[in-house]
Amino acid sequence: MAQALLALGGNVGDSRSILARAVAMLCDGLDVRLLARSSDYRTPAWGVTDQPPFINLCISAETSLDPRALLHRAQGVEYALGRNRAKEQRWGPRTADIDIIAYDDLALNEPGLTLPHPLLFERAFVLLPLAEIAPERMIGGRLVREAAAKIDAAGIEHLPARVGV
């Protein structure tokens, strides 16, 4: 079994509920088993900034799926939750976005899949929730906790746990 770190985000609809569904759909307990889930964070839009803020979180999961199969599963969950990659603007609004951040210590650069995620260390909206669940994890030669401490986290809000969720 491999350990994968994934980042989830969205800003269309009730994002907190949609992302909770995404985690449940992705982590079936068989092929993908949830190990840890961060808190939710409200974050300013990144890339295309003229849109509503996002809700972001990270999960750690144990999986028997290879990286391509895990990516296919994640994209299937996105689609089931209303995302249509063919009709959206890059970095624009979306119901659910699921990125594989790291898969064990695998380094991979293939069309459509680069591991570790190439923008990981530029994105506070990934590093903050990731540091909550995997602060001592080394990715690409960098300690997650240290990378998170050095990034500009302006505008990012840690959200309280939802009651009844």
N, C-alpha and C positions, 0 to 999 in steps of 0.2 A: 504494500500500500504506500502511496505517495502522499506527501502533505502539500496542499495547495493553499495559497493565500489569494483571496479574491476581493475586489472592490466593487461595491454596488452603489448606484446613484440614480436619481430621477427627479424631475421637477414638473411633471404633468399629472394632474389628479391628486388623490390623497397619497402622496409619495411614501409616507411612513407605512401605511397599510400595504401599498403595492410592493414595497421592498421587503416587508415581512413575508408576504406571499412568495416573493421571488426566492428568499432563503429557504422557505419550506418546500417549494417546488424543486429547487436545485439539490437540496440535501435530503435525499430519500431514505437515508439510513442504510442503504445497501451499497450502491456504487459510489455514493458521496455521503460521508458522515460528518456532520457538523461537530467541530471541536471547540470553537470559540466564536463569539459574535461581539463586535464592538457596540458601543452606544451609537445612536444616531447623531449626526451633526448637520446643522443648517449652514450651507456654504454659498458664497457668492458664485455666480456663474463664471466659468473659466473658458477662455477661447472666444466664444460669442457672449459678450457680457450684457447685451440688451435682452434679457429674459429673466424670468423668476429665479430666485435662489433654488439650489438643489438640496436634497437630503442625501447624505452619503454615509456609508458604513463599510466595514470590512469584516470578512469572516476567514477563519482558518478551518480547513476541512481535510479529512483523510479520504483518499479516493483510489479506486482500482482502475479508473479510467486513465488512458494516456492523455497527454496535453491536448491533442486535436479532438479527441472524443469529449473531453471536458469543455472545450471551447464550443463544440457543436451543441452540447447540452445547455450551456449558458445562453447561447443565442436562441435556442428553442424556447427557453423560459422567457427571454426578452420578447420574442414574437408572441407567445401565448398571453403576455401581459400588455400587448398592444403596440409594441415597437415594430416599425417597418423601416429598416435601414435604407431601403431603396428610395424612400420618399422623404427622408429627413435631411436637414442641414447638418454638416459636420459640426460637432460640439454644440448643436442646437438643443431645443427642448426634446425631452423623451420621457416615456413612462418609466422605463427601466434600462439601465446600462450595467452590464456585468463584465468586468475585465479580470483576466487572470494576471495577478501581480507577480507571483513566483510559483514555481512547481519544483519542489525539493530544491536542489541546487543546480538545476538544469539551466544551461545557457543555450538558447535556440534563436535562430534568426531565419525564419521561413516566411514566404508570402502569407500575410494575414495573421501571423503569430510570432511575436518576439518575446522571449523570456530571458531575464526578468523584464517586466514592462518597461519600455524605453523612457517613459515620462514620469516614472515613479518619483524620482527625487526632485521633480519640479512641481509636484502637486501636494500642497498642504492638505487638501481635502481627502487625499489617500493616506498620507503619512500620519496625520493625527489619529484617525481611527485605527490604523495599523499598529501604531506605537502602543495603543491601549491593549491590544491582544497579543502582540508579538514584539515587545520592546527589545529583546535580546537577540532577535533574528538578524543574521548577517545576510544581506542581499547585495550581490554585485560588489562584495568587498566592503560594504558600509553597514554599520549597525543602525537598525531602524530607529532606536531611541535617540541616537545622536543626530541623525538626519532630520528627525521631527523637531528636535530642539533648535535647530539652526534655520528652519524655514520660516518665512513670513506667514503667519497665521491670521493676519488681520481680517476681520469680518466673519471668522468661523465661530459658530456658536455650538457648544456641547448641549444637546437637548436632554431633558429629564426623561426617565423611562416612562412609557405610556402605561397608564393604569388599565388592567384587564387584558394586557397583551402578552 
